[in-house]
Amino acid sequence: MAARCSATESQPDMVVLAVVWKSHAGQEQKVAEIFAALSKAARAEPGCQMFLVHRHRDDPSRFFVYEQYRDDAALQAHRETEHFKRYAREDLPRVADRLEGNLYDPLP
């Protein structure tokens, strides 16, 4: 029998950040490595509920990041970590461009 998709109930203060990055030509593997390190560190944060990085099926230079935090304070705490400053503010901009980033609130 196939597994069913289940969702946990959203919390009213939960915040989601969806970000799209595009690697510079020839830097796709480096971007993937940076995201792997950032993902591992972010998932260990107490307020991070989900941190998933996806790669576009047809364009391997495009990356979609889905981040879910307990609340705005947890997102702010994430942005103040050393790993965020290193990977997202220093390393990624050298090898990729952030195309968009949007914040979302859950529907009740």
TORFILO-921532 format. One line per 2 residues: number of its first residue (from 1); their letters; for each residue z, x, y of C-alpha. Coordinates in nm, 2 decimals, decimal comma. Layout:
REM residues N
NUM	a	Z X Y ~ ...
***
This chain:
REM residues 108
1	ma	0,00 0,00 0,00 ~ -0,09 0,14 0,34
3	ar	0,18 0,22 0,59 ~ 0,22 -0,01 0,88
5	cs	0,23 0,10 1,24 ~ 0,57 0,02 1,40
7	at	0,68 0,07 1,75 ~ 1,04 0,10 1,87
9	es	1,15 -0,13 2,14 ~ 1,08 0,02 2,48
11	qp	1,37 0,10 2,71 ~ 1,35 -0,04 3,06
13	dm	1,39 0,30 3,23 ~ 1,15 0,48 3,00
15	vv	0,86 0,66 3,17 ~ 0,53 0,78 3,03
17	la	0,32 1,06 3,17 ~ -0,04 1,08 3,06
19	vv	-0,23 1,40 3,16 ~ -0,58 1,53 3,10
21	wk	-0,67 1,90 3,11 ~ -1,00 2,07 3,07
23	sh	-1,01 2,43 2,96 ~ -1,22 2,69 3,13
25	ag	-1,53 2,80 2,92 ~ -1,43 3,01 2,62
27	qe	-1,05 2,94 2,68 ~ -1,01 2,64 2,44
29	qk	-0,81 2,83 2,18 ~ -0,58 2,98 2,45
31	va	-0,51 2,64 2,59 ~ -0,43 2,50 2,25
33	ei	-0,19 2,79 2,19 ~ -0,01 2,73 2,53
35	fa	0,02 2,35 2,45 ~ 0,16 2,43 2,11
37	al	0,44 2,64 2,27 ~ 0,50 2,39 2,54
39	sk	0,51 2,10 2,29 ~ 0,77 2,27 2,07
41	aa	1,00 2,35 2,37 ~ 0,96 2,00 2,53
43	ra	1,04 1,82 2,21 ~ 1,37 1,99 2,20
45	ep	1,47 1,85 2,54 ~ 1,74 1,57 2,50
47	gc	1,55 1,33 2,73 ~ 1,20 1,38 2,58
49	qm	1,12 1,10 2,34 ~ 0,77 1,21 2,26
51	fl	0,53 1,49 2,35 ~ 0,19 1,48 2,19
53	vh	-0,12 1,68 2,28 ~ -0,46 1,56 2,17
55	rh	-0,80 1,72 2,17 ~ -1,11 1,53 2,24
57	rd	-1,33 1,47 1,94 ~ -1,66 1,54 2,11
59	dp	-1,55 1,78 2,38 ~ -1,31 2,05 2,25
61	sr	-1,24 2,17 2,60 ~ -1,07 1,84 2,69
63	ff	-0,70 1,78 2,61 ~ -0,50 1,46 2,66
65	vy	-0,12 1,49 2,68 ~ 0,11 1,19 2,61
67	eq	0,47 1,24 2,73 ~ 0,75 0,99 2,70
69	yr	1,09 1,04 2,86 ~ 1,41 0,84 2,85
71	dd	1,40 0,79 3,23 ~ 1,29 0,95 3,55
73	aa	1,58 1,19 3,55 ~ 1,47 1,32 3,21
75	lq	1,12 1,37 3,34 ~ 1,25 1,56 3,64
77	ah	1,48 1,77 3,41 ~ 1,16 1,86 3,20
79	re	0,98 1,97 3,52 ~ 1,27 2,20 3,60
81	te	1,28 2,38 3,26 ~ 1,18 2,74 3,23
83	hf	0,92 2,65 2,96 ~ 0,76 2,39 3,19
85	kr	0,74 2,64 3,48 ~ 0,59 2,91 3,26
87	ya	0,34 2,71 3,05 ~ 0,24 2,42 3,28
89	re	0,27 2,59 3,62 ~ 0,18 2,95 3,55
91	dl	-0,02 2,99 3,22 ~ -0,23 2,67 3,19
93	pr	-0,38 2,68 3,54 ~ -0,52 3,03 3,46
95	va	-0,72 2,89 3,17 ~ -0,76 2,52 3,24
97	dr	-0,79 2,26 3,52 ~ -0,56 1,95 3,53
99	le	-0,81 1,66 3,58 ~ -0,55 1,38 3,61
101	gn	-0,20 1,29 3,56 ~ -0,06 0,93 3,57
103	ly	0,28 0,78 3,53 ~ 0,33 0,46 3,34
105	dp	0,62 0,21 3,29 ~ 0,65 0,02 2,97
107	lp	0,58 -0,35 2,95 ~ 0,87 -0,57 2,85
***
